Amino acid sequence: MKVLVAVKRVIDFKTHIRIKADQTGVETANVKMSMNPFDEIAVEEAVRLKEQGIATEIIVVSIGSNACQETLRSALAMGADRAILIQTEEKIQPLAAAKIFKALAEKEMPRLIILGKQAIDDDNNQTGQMLAGLLQWPQGTFVSKVEVLQDKVKVTREIDGGLEMLSLTMPAVITTDLRLNEPRFISLPNIVQAKRKTIDIIPLTEFKVDTKPRLQILKVTPPEKRKSGVKVNSVAELVQKLKDEAQVLS
């Protein structure tokens, strides 16, 4: 079974985010970048499926500039077999990404596509759902458990009311939640070995898909700083404060 995994290069989650002076976005110059944490979980799950003898080949794919090769190397060091970079300098939005992955899926013919449920840079949580819709494949989102049985993949997904179990007929698309697994530590020998693996670079223009942006960012601003609290001397004063705040909010 061939598994296709999408990975994205984002600002490292431990990095303090700074807004650009012109408020057009966040500052990325001289900022540490890494693999999107949810995508790292997706790669780990694919590798575990291969270790179980279920997956036969793992292909990781990223869309972006040549700098994305570093992210793909990390995925290869985790245990992926092949890497593909869809090369572009454009800022790709979720619908465009879904169209690109659809074109690649029709070429590679995977039985399972695994994506992180969202990227921590834009938090859109849209690409996996759009991809499943374009391919007309069954989908399981926010997955916290995966079990492959012959031509079906059983997933447990987290919903507001608890847990939901689904049985999807492959080929299928799943998106990973935080509780699916804990990605492994990448050893130095695996990092060295990954550097010897080839990354296939394909220009975005070869896919002939419409990547025109559907959304326009007008302004990006930091959240308001949290206001300091107020101490009260009695319960009666607290109740009055709450009443006053309620009147202001209403």
N, C-alpha and C positions, 0 to 999 in steps of 0.2 A: 504494500500500500504506500503510495506516494503522499507525503504531507507537505503542504505549502504554508509557510509561516511569514507573516508580515512584521517587519521591525522598523521602528522610527527613531531617528536621532533627535534627542530633545535636550534641553538644559537639565543638568543633573539635579535630582530632587533635593539634594542637600545644599544647593547653591541659593544664595539670597538673590531674589529677583529685583532688577532695577528697571524702571520705566524710562524710555527714551525721552530726551528733553522736548522733542516735538510731539510727544504723546501718540506716535503712530504704532507703537508696539513695545516689546520688552527688549532690553539690551542683550545682544548675543556676542558682541565682540569681546574677545579675551575672557570668555566665560566657559567653565568646564561643561562639556557635553557628554552624554552617555545614552545607553539604550533605554527607551521608555520602559519603566518597571513592569507594566502589564504585558508588554511584548516579551520581556525577559521570561515571564511566567509561561507565555505561549511557547517559547523555544524549549524551555525545560520540559513542558508536557509532551512535546513532540519527541524529544530525546528519550523520555521515559517510555513512550510507546515503541520506540525502536529497540530499547533495551529489553522490552517484553517480547520482542519478535513480531510485533504487529506492524509497525512501520518499516518499510524497506529503504526509503530514501527521504531525507528531509531537505527541503529547499527553502532558504531564507531570502526574502526580497525586501529591498528598501527603495524608496523614491526620493531623489534629491541630488545634491552635488557630490563631488568626489570625496568630500569629507565623510560621507556616509559609509565609506569603505571600512572605516575604523569600527563602526557599529556592527557591520556584517562580519568583520574578523572576530569580534567578541562572540557572535552567534556560532561561528564555525568552531571556535575554541570550546564552546559548550557541548558541541557534538553534531552540529548540522553538517550535511554532506556537500551541499553546493550553495553558492550565493549569487544573487543577481542584483545588480544596481540599475534601476531605471533612472538614467542620468538626465537631470534638468536643473536649471537655476530658478525655475518658477516656484512660487509658493502654491503648493497643491492643497486644495480644499477637499473635504471628505467625499463629495460626489465624484470629483475628478479621480481621486485615489481609488474609489470603488470601480470606476470604469477601467482604469489601468490594470487593477488586479483581475478584473473579469477577462480582459484580453489575454493576460498572462496565464490565467487558469485554463482558458480554452486552448492554449498552446501546450501547456505542461500536463494537463489532464490529471490533477491530483484527486484523490478520493476524499481528502479532508483538508480544509483550510482553517488555520487557527490564527486569530488576531487578539491583541489585547482589547479589553472592552472600551478603552479610551486612551488618548494620549494626554499626558499631564501638561502639555503646553497650551492646548486649546480646549481640552475637556469636552469635545463635541459628542463623543459616544454615538457616532453615526456610520462610520465606514463599514463595519461588519454587517449591519442590518441592510445597508444599501447594496453591498456586494451580494448578499444572499438574494435580495430582490431582483437584481439584474441577472443573476445566474438562474433564478427560479429554483434554488436549492433550499432545503429545510435548514433552519437555523436554531441554535441554542445560545442565548446570551447570558452574561453574568454567571458563567459556569464555575462551580466549585468542586465538581467531580466528573471524571470522564471514564467511560468503560466501553471498549470496542468489542462487539460480538458479531463476527462474520460480516454481513453487509450493513449492520446497524451500529450506531454509536448512541449509547445511553448516557445522558448528562443529567446532573443535578444542578439546578440554577436557583439563585437566591432572589426571592421576590419580597414584597412588603409584608405579605402574610406568613412568610416562612420559607419553605423549600418546595420546589416543583421538579418532578422527574419527567423527562421527555425521552422518547425513543425516536431517533432520526435515521431515516434511510439514507445511506451515503450514495453519492457525494453530498457533503454537508458543510456548513460554515458554523464555527463556534467561536465565541469570544470569552476571554478568561477573566475571572475575578481574582481578588487577592488571596483568597483562601483555597485556591486550587492546589498550589504547591509552594515550596520554597526553593527558588533557583539555587543551583549548586555553586560552590566556589570553583573558579576556573584555575586550574593548576598551571604552573609555568611550562611544563612540557607540552600541554595542549595549546597554549598560546603560541609557542614556537612552531608547532605543527600547523596551526591555523594560518600562519604567515606564508606557508608553502602552498596553500590551496589557492586556486584561481577564482577570481570574482568575474563573472560575465557582466560586461558593461553594455547596456542597450540604450541608445538615445531615445528619449521620450517620443520623438517624432516618428519612430518606426511603428508605434502603436496606432497612430491616426485616430486618436480619441479627442473629444471635445473637453478641454481642461479650463475653459473660460470660467473665471470666478463668478459664483452666484451671490456671494456675500461681500460687503464692503465694511471694513473696520473704520469707523468715524473717529474714535478717540479711545485711548487706553489710559486709565487713571488708577493709582493705587487705592486700596480700601481706606476708609477713614480710620484714623487712630482711635483706639478704644478710650472712651472717656473714663476719668477716675470715678470711683464710687463715692457715696455720701454716707457718713455715719449718722445714725439717729440714736436718741437717748431712751426711747420708749416704744412700745408696740403701737400706741395711739399715734405717735409721730410717723411711724412707718406706714400705717394705714392711710394717713393723710397724704403722705408723699406719693403713695401708689395711686390714690384718687386723683391727685394733681397731674401725675404723669399720664394717666388714662385720658384726662380731659385734653391735654396737649396733643396726644396721639390721635384722638378722635377728631 
